[in-house]
Amino acid sequence: MIPEICCIGHITLDKIITPRLETYMPGGTAFYVAHALANLDHTGFRLLTSVGPTEMGAVEDIRKRGIEVDVIPSRKSVFFENKYGDNPNDRTQRVLAKADPFTVDNLKDVEAKIFHLGTLLADDFSLDALKLLSSKGIVSVDAQGYLREVRGEQVHPVDWADKTEALKYIDILKANEKEMETLTGTTDPREAARRLAAWGCREVLLTLGDRGSLIYTDGKFYDIPAYPTTDVVDATGCGDTYMAGYLYSRSRGADYVEAGKFAAAMCTIKLAHTGPFNGTEADIRHLIG
């Protein structure tokens, strides 16, 4: 049976520094999406990752939670340092090691109805890889990695060189406020969404911090509220948690607003602790009310 959702991305080693803590833990889109969905009905979900030997323990932990994981061996795992200020939306990054990119050759046999690509760095997925996956199913992309250029150890924001071509092969694109401005040159979320859609993307998801999120599709805007939290502990992985909730909900028949609210509620629950989402679907429904 073809999986409903296949998340493709690197599992990383993350050093997380906040005003309240300093810790090391696995990370990356693959890690946060897999653990989030492990707490829900993950029937039909599959993970394809590429890691070095040091992160195989993280893979085995995900498998123990009932998630099917395929591994492409890499010489190294991605090693990120994420440093946050008092505002959890403000983050500086360093890349202390890089993994091998995903190639057409090692993606040619993967099958799914929805492919969610967890880009971490600009060379993770080539344009040819996007074209290949788009011929097999719906392609969902987190824009973050395409906007990160590594110089030495420092991560610098850059525009996505192939964006107008790449977006022809991307059905669902998620970006935060800074990323949408880099991509489109505007700070107006509605105008940014229109520009991204004009380049070919069918569903545009813009996460706007405590202002909630915006979904744009078929010429219509859907404003999604942010659910307040009394305790912001760690924002690492919130964007990945949002996409896990959105794709999970949409794949089960929810409309755009229902899926957006589900995703937003998952983010609020995740914000209150370090590590991936650890709540339940009942927790999410209770928060939505």
C-alpha positions, -999 to 999 in steps of 0.1 A, spaced: 0 0 0 13 35 -9 19 56 23 -3 86 28 25 108 39 63 104 35 85 129 52 120 131 37 148 149 56 179 147 77 179 139 114 203 163 130 223 167 161 212 201 177 228 222 203 200 244 217 207 275 237 179 296 252 179 321 281 166 291 302 186 261 291 215 247 271 211 211 258 220 187 230 193 166 213 183 152 179 165 175 156 155 184 120 122 182 103 124 144 100 128 141 138 101 166 148 75 154 123 80 117 131 78 122 168 47 145 165 29 119 143 39 91 166 16 106 192 -13 106 167 -27 79 144 4 74 123 -11 47 100 1 55 65 31 76 76 67 68 66 100 85 72 130 86 48 161 101 64 198 103 58 221 102 88 257 95 98 265 67 123 262 91 153 224 96 149 213 60 143 202 59 179 177 86 171 164 65 142 160 34 165 140 55 190 116 66 162 112 30 151 104 19 187 75 43 185 60 24 156 72 46 128 85 30 96 119 45 88 141 40 58 177 52 61 201 64 34 236 62 50 256 95 51 292 102 60 281 126 86 249 140 102 239 176 101 251 194 133 232 226 141 237 251 169 204 270 175 206 301 198 175 319 209 170 353 226 141 363 248 119 364 217 116 327 205 112 339 169 147 353 170 173 326 163 209 325 152 224 294 138 258 277 131 263 246 111 291 225 126 287 195 101 268 187 70 252 155 57 251 142 21 222 157 0 192 136 -12 196 127 -49 174 116 -77 191 82 -75 182 76 -39 146 90 -43 137 71 -74 119 42 -57 102 62 -29 64 62 -31 37 83 -13 6 103 -19 22 133 -1 59 140 1 69 165 28 105 177 22 122 190 54 148 212 39 175 223 63 202 236 39 200 249 3 215 218 -13 194 191 4 171 187 -26 179 196 -61 155 209 -87 156 175 -104 146 159 -71 116 181 -69 106 173 -105 109 136 -98 88 136 -66 61 159 -82 56 132 -109 47 107 -81 25 127 -57 18 160 -39 50 178 -29 50 198 4 81 219 12 93 239 42 111 268 26 136 273 54 165 252 41 165 268 6 171 302 22 202 291 43 237 295 29 265 282 50 297 302 49 323 286 72 301 277 102 277 306 99 243 304 84 234 334 62 199 342 48 198 341 10 171 341 -16 161 309 -33 179 310 -66 155 286 -84 123 296 -67 103 306 -98 111 273 -114 109 251 -83 75 264 -72 60 250 -103 66 215 -88 56 224 -52 19 220 -42 22 232 -6 48 257 7 53 267 43 73 298 53 76 321 83 76 359 83 113 363 77 113 336 50 83 351 31 100 385 31 133 370 17 113 351 -10 89 379 -21 104 412 -10 73 422 10 64 422 47 26 420 38 16 384 43 -13 386 18 8 401 -9 36 376 -2 11 347 -5 -2 360 -38 33 363 -52 42 327 -41 10 314 -56 16 333 -89 49 314 -92 30 281 -92 24 270 -55 -11 257 -49 -13 261 -11 7 288 7 11 285 45 26 315 63 33 312 100 33 346 117 43 338 153 18 351 179 -3 365 151 -12 331 140 -9 318 105 -23 325 70 -34 299 44 -39 310 8 -53 287 -18 -76 290 -49 -76 328 -45 -89 327 -9 -73 336 24 -79 317 57 -67 334 89 -58 309 116 -55 321 152 -25 314 175 -35 297 207 -19 315 236 5 297 259 15 307 294 50 292 292 73 295 261 102 270 268 116 261 234 105 271 199 128 246 181 107 224 158 75 245 159 74 250 122 78 212 117 51 205 142 28 229 124 33 210 91 29 176 108 -5 187 122 -16 204 89 -7 175 67 -21 149 92 -54 168 94 -57 175 57 -49 138 48 -79 129 70 -104 151 52 -102 183 72 -108 216 54 -81 244 54 -94 261 86 -98 229 105 -63 218 95 -48 252 103 -63 253 138 -52 217 144 -16 226 134 -16 258 155 -28 240 186 -1 214 182 25 243 181 11 258 213 14 225 232 49 219 218 61 254 228 57 246 265 85 221 267 119 211 252 118 185 225 91 173 200 54 175 204 43 151 232 6 157 235 -24 137 222 -51 143 197 -75 148 227 -52 176 240 -53 193 206 -91 191 204 -95 204 239 -73 234 232 -92 242 200 -124 240 220 
